[in-house]
Amino acid sequence: MVLSALIIFFAQLLYVPILTVRTIMMVKGMKQKAATIGVLEGAVYVVALGLVFSDLSNYLNMIAYALGFGIGLYIGAMIEEKLAIGYVSLEVNIMNRNDELVHRLREVGFSVSTSEVQGMNSVRYLLDCTARRDREKEFIKIVSTYEPNAFIVSFEPRNFKGGYITKAMKNRREKFINKKNSQNKDNK
């Protein structure tokens, strides 16, 4: 009785994060990976649900299923945050033109387009930027250092066509890392 509840609980801890990763891969267009993970997800799901349905009078199994599902969602969210698959578009709204910020963002490999926009009471400056999702916090930290009062909005684009995005951002990032490593060696 308790053993089946524990099996159900741990099956849910495995199933739900797999479900989360599979869903992310589907949304990101990674069909083959999503299908492969879906096979594992289906197997775990059938085992856990089979145990629950084998004895509907055992409330401990149902509680284990629900608790495992809830905790599994939390674990899945943490895994998704760590994987950070894809890109993020960031809009930065600042009061004044800040060439140092723009230069720094470009130097470390972020794409940056700038424009002057009309705010409610004044002219403002808008930076339209793109980054890999795993670098979003780094981006926000750099902007916050140069512009503590910046208004930053991020969202995930579904598709890209043309432009600066992938190859140039990777090349710029590698160039920055090589330069930084070279400076570190010179300082030693």
C-alpha positions, 0 to 999 in steps of 0.5 A: 500500500505505502510502496505503491504510493511511493512508486506513484509519487516518484513516477510523477516526479519523473513524469511531470518534468519530462512533460515540461521539457517535451512541451518546451521542445514542441513549442520551440519546433524541436519535433524529433526531440519532443517525440523521443521524450514523449515516448518516455513520458508516455511510459512513465504516465501509464505506469503511474496511472495504472497503479492509481487505477488498480486500487481506487479505494486507496486514497494514499495513491491518489494523494501521492499522485497529486503531490508528485504532480505538484512537486513535479511541476515545480521541478519542471519549472526549475529545469526549464529555467536552467535549460533556457532554450531559445532566444529572448527579445528585450526592449530597453527604454531609457531617458537619455542616449547612452552610447557606453551602454550600447557599446558594452552590450554589443561588445559582449555579443548582444544585438542592439538597435537603437531609436529615438521615441516619443514618450508621454512627456519627453523624447526617450531612447529605445534599445531593441535587443536580442539574446539567448535566453540563458544570457537574459540575466546577464543582459539585465545586469549590464543594463542595470549597471549603466541605467538603473532606472531603465524600463526593460521588457522581455518576450520570446520570439517564435521565429527568426528570419535574416538579420544579425541574430545567431551567427553574429551574436555567437562570433561577437561573444567568442571575440569578447571572451577571447579578449577577456581571457587575453587581458586576464593572462596579461594581468598575471 
